[in-house]
Amino acid sequence: MGEASEMIGGRDLGQLDWTIIRRALDRHGWATVPLFDAASCQGLRDLWQTPDAFRKEVVMERHAYGQGRYRYWAYPLPPEILALRQALYAGLRPLAEDWRVRLGGAGAAYPVAYADYLERCHQAGQTKPTPLILQYEADGYNCLHQDLYGAEIFPVQATILLSEPRVDFEGGEFVLVEQRPRAQSIPEVVPLERGHMVLFAVNHRPAPGARGDRRVTLRHGVSRVRRGHRTAIGVILHDAER
């Protein structure tokens, strides 16, 4: 505990038990954490109403990504989103470094300071911020995908559900699919309540096998919203080329 000290909506993310979180991520490729209360979720939802704060909006059906809309924030990021990024990097960097070594040790070690990691992204031509807010109406969904954005990839990202299931919307479950070498894929529906965060592998993660660690691939998406309106925030820690 105490590895990250960022206050958001009255919550000190440094008080999360990052040891337990990293253990769950290492075992399953994902972990969930109750994070924000209803008031904090509403405050984050309200950020959608400041269009000048965003660099880009994507209408998903125009690109066969699904059905819904999302907006990428521009720099400078809102203080809440910047704090989330910094706290997540501090808490997840030990796991990211462990995974890097277990997957073959390619690339340089992840630096201690998040500012130094962002500088590495920018040196690789990835200068656009990637945190985003997503909205789905009835019949909305998000196809299975990965948020890669360039050669520089931090291996874990987060989604925070800001709407209340069964009240604001029905359906719209967060879905993960793990693709294993020479084996069938494993689907997983991750249970989330309002204010819960799911942390999950962006692309690859190591998983124990008969001959040591093997590389498995994860993709994520959102099942069809059957009723209502679903809002969530995505926090990716690497930046994008465009």
DAVEN-V146199 format. One record per backbone hydrogen bond with DSSP energy under -0.5 kcal/mol. CO is the residue of the C=O (numbers start at 1). NH is the residue of the N-H. Records with the same first field share a line. If there is no record, write none. Layout:
# DAVEN-V146199
CO = NH + NH
This chain:
# DAVEN-V146199
6 = 13
8 = 11
10 = 12
11 = 8 + 13
12 = 15
13 = 16
14 = 2
16 = 18
17 = 21
18 = 22
19 = 23
20 = 24
21 = 25
22 = 26
23 = 27
24 = 28 + 29 + 30
25 = 29
29 = 201
31 = 199
33 = 197
37 = 41
38 = 42
39 = 43
40 = 44
41 = 45
42 = 46
44 = 47
45 = 48
46 = 49
47 = 50
50 = 53
51 = 54
53 = 74
56 = 72
58 = 60 + 70
59 = 62
60 = 63 + 65 + 66
61 = 64
65 = 143
67 = 141
68 = 60
69 = 135
70 = 58
71 = 133
72 = 55 + 56
78 = 81 + 82
79 = 83
80 = 84
81 = 85
82 = 86
83 = 87
84 = 88
85 = 89
86 = 90
87 = 91
88 = 92
89 = 93
92 = 96
93 = 97
94 = 98
95 = 99
96 = 100
97 = 101
98 = 102
99 = 103
100 = 105
101 = 104
113 = 117
114 = 118
115 = 119
116 = 120
117 = 121
118 = 122
119 = 123
120 = 124
121 = 124 + 126
122 = 125
125 = 127
128 = 240
131 = 73
132 = 234
133 = 71
134 = 232
135 = 69
136 = 230
137 = 140
140 = 225
141 = 67
142 = 222
145 = 220
146 = 148
149 = 241
151 = 153
155 = 202
157 = 200
158 = 235
159 = 198
160 = 233
161 = 195
163 = 165
164 = 167 + 168 + 169
168 = 229
169 = 166
170 = 226 + 227
173 = 223
174 = 190
175 = 221
176 = 188
177 = 179 + 219
178 = 180 + 186
179 = 217
180 = 183
185 = 187
186 = 178
188 = 176 + 190
189 = 191
190 = 174
193 = 196
195 = 35 + 36
196 = 161
197 = 33
198 = 159
199 = 31
200 = 157
203 = 218
205 = 216
207 = 214
209 = 212
212 = 209
214 = 207 + 216
216 = 205
217 = 179
219 = 177
220 = 145
221 = 175
222 = 142
224 = 172 + 226
225 = 139
227 = 170
230 = 136
231 = 162 + 163
232 = 134
233 = 160
234 = 132 + 236
235 = 158
240 = 127 + 128
